[in-house]
Amino acid sequence: MRRQRHTLILRRDDHKRDAIGAVFLGAVTDEAAIRGLVERYLGPVFQVREVAAEGTALRAVVECSRFQVESQNLSRIARSAADRGQQRAAGNSFNEALKLDPLNTEALKGHATILLHTGELQEAEEKWIRAGEIHGYDGEILRGLASVALRADRRATAMQYLEEALLVNPEDAEAHALLDELYRQAELRFEASTKEKPPGKK
């Protein structure tokens, strides 16, 4: 085991619907209060050492205990279980991996994927966001967040995540395909809404 410091980036766009959003709205400005919100959001596994506002994000320097090798081993077991269709066992193993290493982004991604498939959208979104805050928002995370938004019927949010995925990687074929389909559906809805109404209809 070793204790390690790490910097997390908490983005405004990912916290519009939780308590952290109050900071970006200017409703909470006291430094101690902001730190308290971040501590409650991250939970007791992280010791918050410093919080600084940087435009549309908060930079949080944290410290936590890590059993990295053991956590990675559990992640491999979880992925193997998921490949065999053993979703519950995989989810339990990913949870255990995160207890051993809260900074294990592969465990966060793997668990988020399972939660999405089982319809636990809020929990899936939280895992994807935490992975992004730790590791940076790569294409996999952004597509995962887009999938959650689509399942929750938040199409505009899904499109925003997919557009961001293409900024990260313009060659992301999966993001291209999803975004093209959403644009096509939006055009069809617009055309349907602008068709002339039948005679006699008001």
Stockholm file with secondary structure:
# STOCKHOLM 1.0

chainA/1-202         MRRQRHTLILRRDDHKRDAIGAVFLGAVTDEAAIRGLVERYLGPVFQVREVAAEGTALRAVVECSRFQVESQNLSRIARSAADRGQQRAAGNSFNEALKLDPLNTEALKGHATILLHTGELQEAEEKWIRAGEIHGYDGEILRGLASVALRADRRATAMQYLEEALLVNPEDAEAHALLDELYRQAELRFEASTKEKPPGKK
#=GR chainA/1-202 SS CEEEEEEEEEEGGGCTTSTTHHHHTTSCCCHHHHHHHHHHHHCTTSEEEEEEEETTEEEEEEEEEECHHHHHHHHHHHHHHHHTTCHHHHHHHHHHHHHHCTTCHHHHHHHHHHHHHTTCHHHHHHHHHHHHHHHCCCHHHHHHHHHHHHHTTCHHHHHHHHHHHHHHCTTCHHHHHHHHHHHHHHHHHHHHHHSCCCTTCC
#=GC SS_cons         CEEEEEEEEEEGGGCTTSTTHHHHTTSCCCHHHHHHHHHHHHCTTSEEEEEEEETTEEEEEEEEEECHHHHHHHHHHHHHHHHTTCHHHHHHHHHHHHHHCTTCHHHHHHHHHHHHHTTCHHHHHHHHHHHHHHHCCCHHHHHHHHHHHHHTTCHHHHHHHHHHHHHHCTTCHHHHHHHHHHHHHHHHHHHHHHSCCCTTCC
//
